Amino acid sequence: MLLITGATGALGRLITTKLADRAADSGHAAAPFVVGTRDPAPGQRRVDFDDPDSLDFTGVDTLLVISAGAAEDDVVVARHEAVITAAEKAGVGHLVYTSLSGDGDHLTYALAHRWTERRLRRSSLNWTVLRNGLYAEFLAAIAAPGPDGTIAAPLGDGRLAAVAREDLAEVAVRVATAPAAHAGRTYELVGEEPLGGADLAAATGGSYEPGGLEATRAAITEAGQALPFQVPMLLSTYASIAGGFLDGTSIADNALRALLGRAPRSALDTYAAAVRG
């Protein structure tokens, strides 16, 4: 049995939909899977990383752990430690973890991912790490055009090797449904068409006039929609893109195309569609 944690998030919903589609497709054997979430609906299993009593993985052959990254580092580390320890105790056969691409070490949210990868390597589990690049849909959230069509995000002259979330979901399904072939592997999964501010503006029919980090920090703080720990996360993302650290050029072995078995979806089209809503 395959269990997916965090299955009601954006990536998790795509994964479970693809698994259900595979089960309904006569060309694929119906592999049983269970949805794990903090607030389960009927037929789902309660899996709350903050409640050790809910981390019962008895009977789980493969555990697909979608990172619980929306918190401070110490909270994320504690959650992932609890999940990995529970998986070890239950005798889970294989754990697949969605991590952060290898070029993301300058991001403030990289630490918990790298800690989790290290914990997996010293665990008793068979494991696979999926180092996901930043979503094209996320880029649409942090670099959307303003009311006048101007993109003012502080991306400088940098570019982002963004990747469509749906492609990452497809890779996760392929790996989690045949995990033995991927044991002990760490896969880099970034886009093949790095996107800069001018590209984004051309795709949305606007202009690109990048602002500065200080003004962007003030605007984020004034909007009041980001939690305190999220402000440096966003600023480090902008700075890393502008500094040229996330354009994919430092990734020596991008496995996205090979694991998909086809060309990746257009990140620029995905961005534009997300902006349109």
Residue pairs with C-beta under 8 A, 6 or more apart in sequence:
1 32
1 33
1 34
1 59
1 60
1 61
1 62
2 19
2 31
2 32
2 33
2 34
2 60
2 61
2 62
2 63
2 64
2 176
2 177
3 33
3 34
3 35
3 36
3 45
3 47
3 57
3 60
3 62
3 63
3 64
4 12
4 15
4 16
4 19
4 33
4 34
4 35
4 36
4 64
4 66
4 176
5 12
5 36
5 37
5 47
5 49
5 63
5 64
5 65
5 66
5 68
5 83
6 12
6 36
6 37
6 65
6 66
6 67
6 68
7 13
7 15
7 16
7 35
7 36
7 37
7 44
7 66
8 35
8 37
8 39
9 66
10 137
10 165
11 66
11 98
11 165
11 168
11 169
11 172
12 35
12 37
12 66
14 165
14 166
14 169
15 64
15 66
15 169
15 172
15 173
15 176
16 33
16 35
18 169
18 170
18 173
19 31
19 33
19 173
19 177
22 28
22 30
22 31
22 173
22 177
23 30
23 31
23 33
31 177
34 44
34 45
34 60
35 43
35 44
35 45
36 44
36 45
36 46
36 47
37 44
37 45
37 46
37 47
38 46
38 47
38 48
38 49
39 46
40 46
40 47
46 54
47 54
47 55
48 54
48 55
49 55
49 68
49 79
49 80
49 82
49 83
50 79
52 82
52 86
55 82
55 83
55 86
56 86
56 90
57 63
57 86
57 87
57 90
57 92
58 90
60 87
60 90
60 92
60 93
61 92
61 93
61 94
62 92
62 93
62 94
62 95
62 96
62 176
62 177
62 179
63 83
63 87
63 92
63 94
63 95
63 96
64 95
64 96
64 98
64 172
64 176
65 80
65 83
65 95
65 96
65 97
65 98
66 98
67 76
67 80
67 97
67 98
67 99
67 100
67 112
67 113
67 116
68 76
68 79
68 80
69 76
69 109
69 112
69 113
71 79
71 229
72 229
73 109
73 111
73 112
76 112
77 112
77 115
77 116
80 112
80 115
80 116
80 119
81 119
84 95
84 116
84 119
84 120
84 123
84 125
87 95
87 123
87 125
88 123
88 124
88 125
92 125
93 125
93 126
93 179
94 125
94 126
94 127
94 128
94 179
94 180
94 183
95 120
95 123
95 125
95 126
95 127
95 128
96 127
96 128
96 129
96 130
96 172
96 175
96 176
96 179
96 182
97 116
97 117
97 120
97 127
97 128
97 129
97 130
98 130
98 132
98 168
98 172
99 113
99 116
99 117
99 129
99 130
99 131
99 132
99 186
100 107
100 109
100 110
100 113
100 131
100 132
101 131
101 132
101 133
101 134
101 161
101 188
101 189
101 190
101 246
101 251
102 131
102 188
102 250
102 251
103 161
103 190
103 245
103 246
103 247
103 248
103 250
103 251
104 110
104 113
104 134
104 240
104 245
104 246
105 114
106 236
106 239
106 240
106 243
106 245
107 233
107 236
107 237
107 240
108 232
108 233
108 236
109 233
109 236
117 129
117 186
120 127
120 129
121 127
126 179
126 180
126 183
126 184
127 183
127 184
128 175
128 179
128 182
128 183
128 184
128 185
128 186
128 187
129 185
129 186
129 187
130 168
130 171
130 172
130 175
130 187
130 189
131 186
131 187
131 188
131 189
132 163
132 168
132 189
133 161
133 162
133 163
133 168
133 188
133 189
133 190
133 191
133 246
133 248
133 256
134 160
134 162
134 163
134 237
134 246
135 162
135 163
135 164
135 165
135 168
136 162
136 163
136 164
136 165
136 191
136 195
136 267
136 268
136 270
136 271
136 274
137 164
137 165
137 270
137 271
137 274
138 162
139 160
139 162
139 195
139 200
139 267
139 271
140 271
140 272
140 274
140 275
141 274
142 153
142 234
142 237
142 238
143 151
143 153
143 155
143 197
143 200
144 151
144 275
145 151
145 200
145 201
145 204
145 206
145 275
146 152
148 206
149 201
149 204
149 205
149 206
149 207
150 201
150 206
150 207
150 208
150 209
151 197
151 200
151 201
151 204
151 206
151 207
151 208
151 209
151 210
152 209
152 210
152 211
153 197
153 210
153 211
153 216
153 238
154 210
154 211
154 212
154 213
154 215
154 216
154 238
154 239
154 242
155 196
155 197
155 210
155 238
155 241
155 242
156 197
156 210
156 241
156 242
156 243
157 196
157 242
158 196
158 240
158 241
158 242
158 243
158 244
158 245
158 246
158 247
159 194
159 195
159 196
159 199
159 241
159 244
159 246
159 247
160 191
160 194
160 195
160 196
160 241
160 246
160 247
161 190
161 191
161 192
161 193
161 194
161 195
161 246
161 247
161 248
161 251
161 267
162 191
162 194
162 195
162 267
162 270
162 271
163 189
163 190
163 191
163 256
163 264
163 267
164 191
164 264
164 265
164 266
164 267
164 270
165 270
166 265
166 270
167 189
167 256
167 260
167 264
167 265
168 189
170 260
171 187
171 189
171 256
171 259
171 260
174 259
174 260
175 182
175 187
175 259
187 255
187 259
188 251
188 252
188 253
188 254
188 255
188 256
189 254
189 255
189 256
189 259
190 248
190 251
190 254
190 256
191 248
191 256
191 264
191 267
192 248
192 254
192 256
192 257
192 263
192 264
193 266
193 267
193 268
194 247
194 248
194 249
195 267
195 268
195 271
197 208
197 210
198 208
199 268
200 208
200 268
200 271
201 207
201 208
203 268
203 269
203 271
203 272
204 272
204 275
210 242
213 235
213 238
213 239
216 234
216 235
216 238
217 231
217 235
220 226
220 231
220 234
220 235
221 231
226 234
240 246
241 247
248 254
256 264
257 263
257 264
